[in-house]
Amino acid sequence: MGVNLNPDVVIVTAEFLKHSKDFFHLHGFHQVLMPHLTKITGACENIDTLFEVNFFNSKAYLAQTAQLYLETLVPKYKKVWCMGPSFRAENVIDDRHLCEFYLMELEFEGDFEQLLSTITDLFHYVFGGLSLEFKPKRVTYTKAIQTLQQDGFTVKWGDDIKSDMERHLAKDNPLFITHYPKEIKFFNMRENDEDSTVVNSADLILPGAGECVGAAEREYNYEKLKERLIGSAMFKRLIEKGNSINDFNWYLDFYKNPSTLHAGCGIGVNRVLQYILNLENIKDTSVYPITPVSIF
């Protein structure tokens, strides 16, 4: 695949970014520049998809998310956001994966309902600037699984919802799926107060594009956070790869001091652009699409 010269991609991307920045400015968010070379704490849930680099004879990684770094700024600045490249070492060639894409992230002092409201307001604002509507529906993970089972999908409670299932559920309207099982989500997502088997989390699914936002309240109790990390599947892989809990000490140490309830999300810019531009292939959202068989 070569350079993508579709003028709509450049123009719509520029407008999307302009309206997003305007929203954050109007709502008191501080933009922060984040590192793109990190410890393993720059990983999303699957550390096997990190690109490893030699950092002066020690291990470093190309960042996948700035979430943990943004979190530590919330007590001081209350509302923060950033945007940068997210690198995934996934040897997959299909219509929904890139090895480099852009991720917009925000963290703020607030709860789960405030988080969903903020995401909804952001999309209303940005889509409105592009003369588009945004009318999301909302369903719990449990209800989504029941619907999929009724519609003939082989899936049970506790399974991840795969991309074809997401597209089925959100074939007509944007959809928030909330309260996923904690066992399949990132270790610092906060348990629901009424049902500890699920976390206060949500994914926003867009028709055709699939999951474009991952959001959650964050656990801020030090002992609970450390317990959840050590018990996570990610931590088991961390140990198998020769790393240790020391990689997370700077983050865990932050929560030894009193903190406050906070929440945040990551927005996959390319998948949102795929939805806006009604493109079948996510590669068409990038001027220079980086895939396992395409680098410039």
PLY file of the C-alpha trace (Angstrom):
ply
format ascii 1.0
element vertex 296
property float x
property float y
property float z
element edge 295
property int vertex1
property int vertex2
end_header
0.00 0.00 0.00
1.34 3.41 -0.98
0.73 6.99 0.08
-2.96 7.83 0.49
-3.70 11.05 -1.42
-7.45 11.20 -0.68
-7.95 14.94 0.09
-10.93 14.21 2.36
-8.64 12.43 4.81
-6.38 15.44 5.31
-9.24 17.96 5.47
-11.51 15.97 7.81
-8.58 15.04 10.08
-7.63 18.70 10.41
-11.23 19.68 11.22
-11.60 16.83 13.71
-8.45 17.89 15.55
-9.43 21.58 15.53
-12.86 20.94 17.05
-11.41 18.53 19.60
-8.83 21.05 20.77
-11.50 23.74 20.96
-13.64 21.50 23.16
-10.82 20.78 25.58
-9.91 24.46 25.76
-13.51 25.51 26.42
-13.88 22.91 29.18
-10.69 23.73 31.07
-8.51 20.77 30.08
-4.73 21.25 30.03
-2.89 19.70 27.10
0.23 17.80 28.15
3.06 16.49 25.99
3.75 12.86 26.85
6.78 10.56 26.33
6.81 8.15 23.42
9.67 6.10 24.85
8.55 4.47 28.09
8.92 1.64 30.53
6.43 -1.18 30.26
3.95 1.19 31.96
3.34 2.66 28.52
1.51 -0.53 27.54
-2.16 -1.21 27.10
-3.53 -4.52 28.36
-1.44 -6.78 26.11
2.27 -6.26 26.76
3.10 -8.76 23.99
2.22 -6.10 21.43
4.92 -3.64 22.58
7.74 -2.63 20.24
10.94 -3.06 22.25
13.89 -0.72 21.67
17.43 -0.62 23.01
17.56 2.36 25.36
21.27 2.74 26.18
21.64 -0.99 26.86
18.38 -1.30 28.78
14.86 -2.12 27.67
12.42 0.58 26.63
9.26 0.51 24.57
7.37 2.59 22.05
4.37 3.90 23.99
0.88 2.59 23.45
-0.89 4.83 25.97
-0.14 7.80 28.23
-2.92 6.85 30.65
-0.83 6.15 33.75
1.24 9.29 33.19
-1.83 11.48 32.81
-3.41 10.02 35.94
-0.60 11.28 38.16
-1.27 14.85 36.97
-4.97 14.89 37.90
-4.59 15.88 41.59
-2.62 18.97 40.57
-4.28 20.01 37.31
-7.77 18.41 37.63
-8.32 18.03 33.87
-5.63 16.91 31.42
-5.47 15.54 27.90
-2.93 14.55 25.28
-2.66 13.12 21.81
0.09 11.11 20.21
0.98 7.98 18.28
0.20 4.55 19.69
2.41 1.71 18.49
1.17 -1.89 18.29
3.40 -4.80 17.30
0.51 -6.80 15.90
1.38 -8.85 12.84
-2.16 -8.56 11.51
-3.21 -7.37 8.07
-6.92 -6.60 7.96
-9.33 -3.68 7.67
-9.17 -2.54 11.32
-5.53 -2.63 12.50
-2.56 -0.31 12.07
0.90 -0.64 13.64
0.84 3.11 14.32
-2.30 5.12 14.92
-3.23 8.23 16.86
-4.70 8.12 20.34
-6.42 11.02 22.09
-6.57 10.59 25.87
-8.11 12.50 28.75
-8.17 12.13 32.54
-10.04 14.25 35.05
-11.31 14.39 38.60
-14.75 12.82 38.40
-16.83 9.65 38.37
-18.10 7.20 35.76
-21.29 9.09 34.90
-19.35 12.32 34.49
-16.95 10.46 32.23
-19.71 9.21 29.92
-21.20 12.71 29.85
-17.83 14.22 28.94
-17.28 11.73 26.12
-20.80 12.36 24.82
-20.35 16.14 24.99
-17.00 15.89 23.19
-18.47 13.85 20.34
-21.51 16.13 20.12
-19.20 19.12 19.82
-16.80 17.59 17.30
-19.46 15.92 15.18
-21.55 19.08 15.25
-18.58 20.97 13.82
-18.56 18.44 10.99
-22.34 18.71 10.45
-22.92 15.21 11.81
-25.23 13.88 14.51
-24.17 11.84 17.52
-26.95 9.93 19.27
-25.42 7.04 21.25
-27.36 4.28 22.94
-26.27 2.53 26.12
-26.32 -1.12 27.16
-24.55 -3.14 29.86
-22.06 -5.83 28.93
-24.41 -8.42 30.45
-27.29 -7.28 28.25
-25.01 -7.17 25.21
-23.98 -10.81 25.80
-27.63 -11.83 26.13
-28.48 -10.07 22.88
-25.59 -11.74 21.05
-26.65 -15.16 22.33
-30.22 -14.54 21.19
-28.91 -13.50 17.78
-26.95 -16.72 17.30
-23.43 -15.81 18.39
-21.40 -18.34 20.38
-20.35 -16.27 23.38
-20.71 -16.48 27.15
-20.48 -14.05 30.05
-16.81 -13.34 30.73
-15.75 -13.52 27.07
-14.38 -10.51 25.28
-16.76 -9.04 22.70
-15.05 -9.54 19.35
-15.08 -7.06 16.49
-17.78 -8.82 14.48
-20.00 -8.85 17.56
-19.37 -5.15 18.20
-20.38 -4.32 14.65
-23.51 -6.43 15.00
-24.54 -4.65 18.20
-23.81 -1.19 16.79
-24.91 -1.76 13.21
-27.36 1.15 13.26
-26.32 3.51 16.09
-23.28 4.41 18.18
-23.37 2.30 21.32
-21.84 2.52 24.80
-21.26 -0.94 26.29
-20.75 -0.57 30.04
-19.65 -2.56 33.09
-17.37 -5.22 31.67
-16.10 -8.14 33.79
-13.03 -6.98 35.68
-11.08 -10.11 34.70
-10.89 -9.03 31.05
-10.09 -5.36 31.65
-7.03 -3.32 32.67
-5.94 -3.80 36.27
-6.63 -0.22 37.41
-10.26 0.00 36.33
-12.33 0.57 39.46
-14.69 -2.14 40.69
-18.37 -1.33 40.76
-19.59 -0.65 44.31
-22.69 -2.86 43.93
-21.12 -5.70 41.90
-17.40 -6.35 42.38
-17.31 -8.77 39.42
-17.58 -5.83 37.01
-15.73 -2.54 36.64
-17.03 0.95 35.96
-15.90 0.88 32.36
-17.34 1.57 28.93
-16.42 1.08 25.30
-17.94 3.29 22.62
-18.71 1.31 19.46
-19.26 3.15 16.18
-21.14 1.55 13.27
-18.72 0.09 10.76
-15.62 1.12 12.70
-16.09 -0.84 15.93
-14.60 0.13 19.29
-13.21 3.66 19.19
-13.19 4.64 22.88
-12.14 2.73 25.98
-13.13 4.47 29.22
-13.24 3.80 32.97
-13.06 5.07 36.49
-9.58 4.49 37.94
-8.75 2.67 41.16
-6.93 5.06 43.51
-6.51 2.98 46.68
-2.86 1.90 46.88
-3.37 -1.54 48.43
-6.25 -2.40 46.12
-4.34 -1.17 43.07
-1.26 -3.25 43.92
-3.43 -6.31 44.60
-5.23 -5.93 41.26
-1.93 -5.51 39.39
-0.32 -8.59 40.93
-3.43 -10.66 40.22
-3.76 -9.60 36.60
-3.01 -11.69 33.54
-0.83 -8.83 32.31
1.39 -9.13 35.40
1.85 -12.85 34.82
3.12 -12.12 31.31
5.30 -9.35 32.75
7.08 -11.84 35.01
7.38 -14.41 32.21
9.14 -11.77 30.07
11.74 -11.18 32.79
10.33 -7.93 34.14
9.06 -7.26 37.66
6.74 -5.09 39.71
9.59 -2.58 39.87
8.51 -1.37 36.44
5.33 -0.05 38.08
6.86 1.31 41.30
6.84 4.95 40.17
3.10 4.65 39.45
2.18 2.66 42.56
4.23 4.97 44.81
2.13 7.89 43.62
-0.94 6.31 45.22
0.74 5.93 48.60
-0.37 9.52 49.05
-4.11 10.30 49.32
-5.74 10.70 45.92
-9.22 11.37 44.59
-11.71 9.58 42.38
-10.81 10.14 38.75
-11.70 8.76 35.36
-10.54 8.88 31.80
-10.52 7.40 28.33
-8.57 6.81 25.16
-10.05 7.69 21.78
-8.76 5.93 18.67
-8.65 8.83 16.24
-8.29 6.67 13.14
-11.37 4.60 13.94
-13.41 7.74 14.52
-12.20 9.05 11.16
-13.13 5.72 9.57
-16.69 6.21 10.83
-16.90 9.87 9.82
-15.57 9.21 6.31
-17.54 5.96 5.94
-14.43 4.00 4.98
-14.32 0.20 4.91
-10.60 -0.02 5.67
-8.87 1.81 8.53
-5.72 2.09 6.40
-7.56 4.65 4.29
-7.70 7.04 7.27
-3.95 7.64 7.17
-1.85 9.41 4.57
1.03 7.07 5.42
-0.56 3.85 6.77
1.92 1.80 8.79
1.23 -1.96 8.72
3.37 -5.11 8.95
3.91 -4.83 5.18
3.91 -1.06 4.78
6.42 1.41 6.21
7.82 4.57 4.63
0 1
1 2
2 3
3 4
4 5
5 6
6 7
7 8
8 9
9 10
10 11
11 12
12 13
13 14
14 15
15 16
16 17
17 18
18 19
19 20
20 21
21 22
22 23
23 24
24 25
25 26
26 27
27 28
28 29
29 30
30 31
31 32
32 33
33 34
34 35
35 36
36 37
37 38
38 39
39 40
40 41
41 42
42 43
43 44
44 45
45 46
46 47
47 48
48 49
49 50
50 51
51 52
52 53
53 54
54 55
55 56
56 57
57 58
58 59
59 60
60 61
61 62
62 63
63 64
64 65
65 66
66 67
67 68
68 69
69 70
70 71
71 72
72 73
73 74
74 75
75 76
76 77
77 78
78 79
79 80
80 81
81 82
82 83
83 84
84 85
85 86
86 87
87 88
88 89
89 90
90 91
91 92
92 93
93 94
94 95
95 96
96 97
97 98
98 99
99 100
100 101
101 102
102 103
103 104
104 105
105 106
106 107
107 108
108 109
109 110
110 111
111 112
112 113
113 114
114 115
115 116
116 117
117 118
118 119
119 120
120 121
121 122
122 123
123 124
124 125
125 126
126 127
127 128
128 129
129 130
130 131
131 132
132 133
133 134
134 135
135 136
136 137
137 138
138 139
139 140
140 141
141 142
142 143
143 144
144 145
145 146
146 147
147 148
148 149
149 150
150 151
151 152
152 153
153 154
154 155
155 156
156 157
157 158
158 159
159 160
160 161
161 162
162 163
163 164
164 165
165 166
166 167
167 168
168 169
169 170
170 171
171 172
172 173
173 174
174 175
175 176
176 177
177 178
178 179
179 180
180 181
181 182
182 183
183 184
184 185
185 186
186 187
187 188
188 189
189 190
190 191
191 192
192 193
193 194
194 195
195 196
196 197
197 198
198 199
199 200
200 201
201 202
202 203
203 204
204 205
205 206
206 207
207 208
208 209
209 210
210 211
211 212
212 213
213 214
214 215
215 216
216 217
217 218
218 219
219 220
220 221
221 222
222 223
223 224
224 225
225 226
226 227
227 228
228 229
229 230
230 231
231 232
232 233
233 234
234 235
235 236
236 237
237 238
238 239
239 240
240 241
241 242
242 243
243 244
244 245
245 246
246 247
247 248
248 249
249 250
250 251
251 252
252 253
253 254
254 255
255 256
256 257
257 258
258 259
259 260
260 261
261 262
262 263
263 264
264 265
265 266
266 267
267 268
268 269
269 270
270 271
271 272
272 273
273 274
274 275
275 276
276 277
277 278
278 279
279 280
280 281
281 282
282 283
283 284
284 285
285 286
286 287
287 288
288 289
289 290
290 291
291 292
292 293
293 294
294 295
